[in-house]
């Protein structure tokens, strides 16, 4: 689920926290990094469970309508098919998924009031009303309404606050997790171990991310020595903290990851600077990295494997 860009951002955040707190050592930030990786997977599970819980409130809704003394015709026709359908059953009956919910202690984070409010808000939509009126029970109609439900939740400010209250990484990982949940819904009914596809891989998080973090920490002064001559009229102390961190990370990647094309490294760090640094940072990062790459190539310090990787 985690892409290299997601991992680069997490490494950047760890290096920034280290720059702000002199008491933090390498082992501390590595442990924090590992925790942040785990939290991304937990957030995926939490988001999936929130979808299941909100859909599940349809059963309480059905019970309330049935208990009315004078139910309307709409009340009489109501069913809890939002949760009682084959797609949702494939999730609720998945033993491995339920074990993960227990392992990360996710079930206790939901209270009835929140779930009720989210469901009630969705119940007012035309999409849900149209779905309830449909006679057909095909998988596609269930899949479509679940996608609509999740889209509705993402547009609900109270839901956003609820998720962020539980997971502070929601802001950074939102698009990543939202994409994974939508992909999960589209692939329903769920297979036994479908969630493994969304578990962070060692190749991305350890062989790339943790190595990048360690090198950036251990070679900090050497990296600064390479960067300073390219700054020309700029003093290193005047460079924004995030910009300097991104430059050091990019240098590590250029020199220590032979299978990553230089163009990819350049583009990735320019894009990250757009998201996390100042308005002028992208041009600054782009310019400095361009000079660094020319100098490193001249010095033979960039060795890439594979055709075209050094272009």
BELUR-V601955 format. One record per residue. N is the residue number from 0. RES is the residue in one letter. SS is DSSP state (alpha for helix, beta for strand, coil for the rest). PSI is psi as a letter, one per 40 degrees, with the letter a starting at -180 (* if undefined). D_FIRST is the distance of its C-alpha to the first C-alpha in Angstrom with 1 decimal. Layout:
n = [N | N]
res = [RES | RES]
ss = [SS | SS]
psi = [PSI | PSI]
d_first = [D_FIRST | D_FIRST]
//
This chain:
n = [0 | 1 | 2 | 3 | 4 | 5 | 6 | 7 | 8 | 9 | 10 | 11 | 12 | 13 | 14 | 15 | 16 | 17 | 18 | 19 | 20 | 21 | 22 | 23 | 24 | 25 | 26 | 27 | 28 | 29 | 30 | 31 | 32 | 33 | 34 | 35 | 36 | 37 | 38 | 39 | 40 | 41 | 42 | 43 | 44 | 45 | 46 | 47 | 48 | 49 | 50 | 51 | 52 | 53 | 54 | 55 | 56 | 57 | 58 | 59 | 60 | 61 | 62 | 63 | 64 | 65 | 66 | 67 | 68 | 69 | 70 | 71 | 72 | 73 | 74 | 75 | 76 | 77 | 78 | 79 | 80 | 81 | 82 | 83 | 84 | 85 | 86 | 87 | 88 | 89 | 90 | 91 | 92 | 93 | 94 | 95 | 96 | 97 | 98 | 99 | 100 | 101 | 102 | 103 | 104 | 105 | 106 | 107 | 108 | 109 | 110 | 111 | 112 | 113 | 114 | 115 | 116 | 117 | 118 | 119 | 120 | 121 | 122 | 123 | 124 | 125 | 126 | 127 | 128 | 129 | 130 | 131 | 132 | 133 | 134 | 135 | 136 | 137 | 138 | 139 | 140 | 141 | 142 | 143 | 144 | 145 | 146 | 147 | 148 | 149 | 150 | 151 | 152 | 153 | 154 | 155 | 156 | 157 | 158 | 159 | 160 | 161 | 162 | 163 | 164 | 165 | 166 | 167 | 168 | 169 | 170 | 171 | 172 | 173 | 174 | 175 | 176 | 177 | 178 | 179 | 180 | 181 | 182 | 183 | 184 | 185 | 186 | 187 | 188 | 189 | 190 | 191 | 192 | 193 | 194 | 195 | 196 | 197 | 198 | 199 | 200 | 201 | 202 | 203 | 204 | 205 | 206 | 207 | 208 | 209 | 210 | 211 | 212 | 213 | 214 | 215 | 216 | 217 | 218 | 219 | 220 | 221 | 222 | 223 | 224 | 225 | 226 | 227 | 228 | 229 | 230 | 231 | 232 | 233 | 234 | 235 | 236 | 237 | 238 | 239 | 240 | 241 | 242 | 243 | 244 | 245 | 246 | 247 | 248 | 249 | 250 | 251 | 252 | 253 | 254 | 255 | 256 | 257 | 258 | 259 | 260 | 261 | 262 | 263 | 264 | 265 | 266 | 267 | 268 | 269 | 270 | 271 | 272 | 273 | 274 | 275 | 276 | 277 | 278 | 279 | 280 | 281 | 282 | 283 | 284 | 285 | 286 | 287 | 288 | 289 | 290 | 291 | 292 | 293 | 294 | 295 | 296 | 297 | 298 | 299 | 300 | 301 | 302 | 303 | 304 | 305 | 306 | 307 | 308 | 309 | 310]
res = [X | X | X | X | X | X | X | X | X | X | X | X | X | X | X | X | X | X | X | X | X | X | X | X | X | X | X | X | X | X | X | X | X | X | X | X | X | X | X | X | X | X | X | X | X | X | X | X | X | X | X | X | X | X | X | X | X | X | X | X | X | X | X | X | X | X | X | X | X | X | X | X | X | X | X | X | X | X | X | X | X | X | X | X | X | X | X | X | X | X | X | X | X | X | X | X | X | X | X | X | X | X | X | X | X | X | X | X | X | X | X | X | X | X | X | X | X | X | X | X | X | X | X | X | X | X | X | X | X | X | X | X | X | X | X | X | X | X | X | X | X | X | X | X | X | X | X | X | X | X | X | X | X | X | X | X | X | X | X | X | X | X | X | X | X | X | X | X | X | X | X | X | X | X | X | X | X | X | X | X | X | X | X | X | X | X | X | X | X | X | X | X | X | X | X | X | X | X | X | X | X | X | X | X | X | X | X | X | X | X | X | X | X | X | X | X | X | X | X | X | X | X | X | X | X | X | X | X | X | X | X | X | X | X | X | X | X | X | X | X | X | X | X | X | X | X | X | X | X | X | X | X | X | X | X | X | X | X | X | X | X | X | X | X | X | X | X | X | X | X | X | X | X | X | X | X | X | X | X | X | X | X | X | X | X | X | X | X | X | X | X | X | X | X | X | X | X | X | X | X | X | X | X | X | X | X | X | X | X | X | X]
ss = [coil | coil | coil | alpha | alpha | alpha | alpha | alpha | alpha | alpha | alpha | alpha | alpha | alpha | alpha | alpha | alpha | alpha | alpha | alpha | coil | coil | coil | coil | coil | alpha | alpha | alpha | alpha | alpha | alpha | alpha | alpha | alpha | alpha | alpha | alpha | alpha | alpha | alpha | alpha | alpha | alpha | alpha | alpha | alpha | alpha | alpha | alpha | alpha | alpha | alpha | alpha | alpha | alpha | alpha | coil | alpha | alpha | alpha | alpha | alpha | alpha | alpha | alpha | alpha | alpha | coil | coil | coil | coil | coil | alpha | alpha | alpha | alpha | alpha | coil | coil | coil | coil | coil | coil | coil | coil | alpha | alpha | alpha | alpha | alpha | alpha | alpha | coil | coil | alpha | alpha | alpha | alpha | alpha | alpha | alpha | alpha | alpha | coil | coil | coil | alpha | alpha | alpha | coil | coil | alpha | alpha | alpha | alpha | alpha | alpha | alpha | alpha | alpha | alpha | alpha | alpha | coil | coil | alpha | alpha | alpha | alpha | alpha | alpha | alpha | alpha | coil | coil | coil | coil | coil | alpha | alpha | alpha | alpha | alpha | alpha | alpha | alpha | alpha | alpha | alpha | alpha | alpha | alpha | alpha | alpha | coil | coil | alpha | alpha | alpha | alpha | alpha | alpha | alpha | alpha | alpha | alpha | coil | coil | coil | alpha | alpha | alpha | alpha | alpha | alpha | alpha | alpha | alpha | alpha | alpha | alpha | alpha | alpha | alpha | alpha | alpha | coil | coil | coil | coil | coil | coil | coil | alpha | alpha | alpha | alpha | alpha | coil | coil | coil | alpha | alpha | alpha | alpha | alpha | alpha | alpha | alpha | alpha | alpha | alpha | alpha | alpha | alpha | alpha | alpha | alpha | coil | alpha | alpha | alpha | alpha | alpha | alpha | alpha | alpha | alpha | alpha | alpha | alpha | coil | coil | coil | coil | alpha | alpha | alpha | coil | coil | alpha | alpha | alpha | alpha | alpha | alpha | alpha | alpha | alpha | alpha | alpha | alpha | alpha | alpha | alpha | alpha | coil | coil | coil | coil | coil | alpha | alpha | alpha | alpha | alpha | alpha | alpha | alpha | alpha | alpha | alpha | alpha | alpha | alpha | alpha | coil | coil | coil | coil | alpha | alpha | alpha | alpha | alpha | alpha | alpha | alpha | alpha | alpha | alpha | alpha | alpha | alpha | alpha | alpha | alpha | alpha | coil | coil | coil | coil | coil | coil | coil | coil | coil | coil | coil | coil | coil]
psi = [d | h | i | d | d | d | d | d | d | d | d | d | d | d | d | d | d | d | d | d | h | e | e | h | a | d | d | d | d | d | d | d | d | d | d | d | d | d | d | d | d | d | d | d | d | d | d | d | d | d | d | d | d | d | d | d | e | d | d | d | d | d | d | d | d | d | e | i | d | g | i | i | d | d | d | d | e | h | i | f | e | d | d | f | i | d | d | d | d | d | d | d | e | h | d | d | d | d | d | d | d | d | d | e | f | d | d | e | e | h | i | d | d | d | d | d | d | d | d | d | d | d | e | e | i | d | d | d | d | d | d | d | e | h | d | i | f | i | d | d | d | d | d | d | d | d | d | d | d | d | d | d | d | d | e | h | d | d | d | d | d | d | d | d | d | d | h | e | e | d | d | d | e | d | d | d | d | d | d | d | d | d | d | d | d | d | e | i | i | i | i | d | f | d | e | d | d | e | h | h | i | d | d | d | d | d | d | c | d | d | d | d | d | d | d | d | d | d | f | d | d | d | d | d | d | d | d | d | d | e | e | b | e | h | h | d | e | e | h | i | d | d | d | d | d | d | d | d | d | d | d | d | d | d | d | e | g | e | e | h | i | d | d | d | d | d | d | d | d | d | d | d | d | d | d | e | a | i | d | e | d | d | d | d | d | d | d | d | d | d | d | d | d | d | d | d | d | d | e | f | e | h | h | i | h | i | h | e | d | e | *]
d_first = [0.0 | 3.8 | 6.3 | 9.8 | 11.2 | 9.3 | 10.6 | 13.9 | 14.4 | 14.0 | 16.4 | 18.7 | 18.9 | 19.9 | 22.5 | 23.8 | 24.3 | 26.1 | 28.3 | 29.3 | 30.1 | 32.3 | 32.1 | 28.5 | 28.3 | 25.7 | 25.1 | 24.6 | 22.0 | 20.1 | 20.1 | 19.1 | 16.1 | 15.1 | 15.7 | 13.6 | 10.5 | 11.6 | 12.3 | 8.8 | 8.2 | 11.8 | 11.5 | 9.2 | 12.0 | 14.7 | 13.9 | 14.0 | 17.2 | 18.7 | 18.6 | 20.2 | 22.8 | 23.8 | 24.2 | 26.1 | 28.6 | 30.1 | 32.0 | 33.7 | 34.5 | 36.1 | 38.1 | 39.4 | 40.5 | 42.1 | 44.0 | 45.6 | 49.4 | 49.4 | 46.1 | 45.8 | 45.2 | 41.6 | 41.3 | 42.8 | 40.5 | 37.3 | 34.9 | 31.6 | 29.9 | 26.9 | 26.0 | 28.4 | 26.8 | 25.3 | 21.7 | 21.7 | 23.7 | 21.1 | 18.9 | 21.8 | 23.2 | 20.1 | 21.3 | 18.2 | 16.4 | 19.7 | 19.8 | 16.5 | 18.0 | 21.1 | 19.6 | 18.0 | 21.1 | 19.5 | 22.3 | 25.0 | 23.2 | 24.3 | 28.0 | 29.9 | 31.0 | 27.6 | 26.5 | 29.9 | 29.7 | 26.4 | 27.6 | 31.1 | 29.8 | 27.9 | 30.9 | 32.9 | 31.0 | 32.6 | 29.4 | 29.7 | 33.5 | 33.3 | 30.9 | 33.3 | 36.2 | 34.6 | 36.4 | 33.9 | 31.2 | 29.0 | 25.3 | 24.6 | 26.5 | 24.6 | 21.2 | 22.5 | 23.8 | 20.6 | 18.9 | 22.0 | 21.8 | 18.3 | 19.4 | 22.5 | 20.9 | 18.9 | 22.4 | 24.1 | 24.9 | 25.7 | 22.3 | 20.6 | 23.1 | 22.4 | 18.7 | 19.4 | 22.2 | 20.0 | 17.1 | 18.2 | 14.8 | 14.6 | 16.2 | 13.8 | 10.5 | 12.1 | 11.1 | 7.4 | 8.0 | 10.8 | 9.2 | 7.0 | 10.5 | 12.4 | 10.7 | 11.4 | 14.9 | 15.6 | 15.0 | 17.3 | 19.3 | 16.7 | 17.1 | 17.8 | 14.5 | 12.1 | 9.9 | 9.4 | 7.0 | 4.5 | 6.3 | 5.9 | 8.1 | 11.6 | 12.0 | 9.7 | 10.6 | 14.1 | 15.6 | 14.6 | 13.9 | 16.6 | 18.9 | 18.8 | 19.5 | 22.4 | 23.9 | 24.0 | 25.8 | 28.1 | 29.1 | 29.5 | 33.2 | 33.0 | 30.4 | 32.6 | 35.6 | 34.0 | 32.9 | 36.2 | 38.4 | 36.3 | 36.6 | 40.3 | 41.9 | 39.0 | 39.2 | 36.0 | 36.6 | 36.6 | 33.1 | 30.6 | 28.7 | 25.2 | 26.6 | 27.9 | 24.7 | 22.8 | 25.7 | 25.6 | 21.9 | 22.4 | 25.5 | 23.7 | 21.1 | 24.1 | 26.1 | 23.9 | 21.0 | 23.1 | 20.5 | 19.1 | 21.5 | 23.5 | 23.0 | 19.3 | 19.9 | 22.6 | 20.8 | 17.7 | 20.0 | 22.2 | 19.5 | 18.3 | 22.1 | 22.4 | 20.1 | 21.3 | 24.8 | 28.1 | 29.1 | 30.8 | 28.1 | 26.4 | 29.8 | 30.6 | 27.4 | 27.8 | 31.5 | 31.2 | 28.4 | 30.5 | 33.5 | 31.6 | 30.3 | 33.8 | 35.3 | 32.8 | 33.3 | 37.0 | 36.9 | 34.8 | 32.0 | 29.2 | 28.8 | 26.2 | 25.8 | 25.8 | 27.7 | 27.2 | 24.7 | 27.3 | 28.0]
//
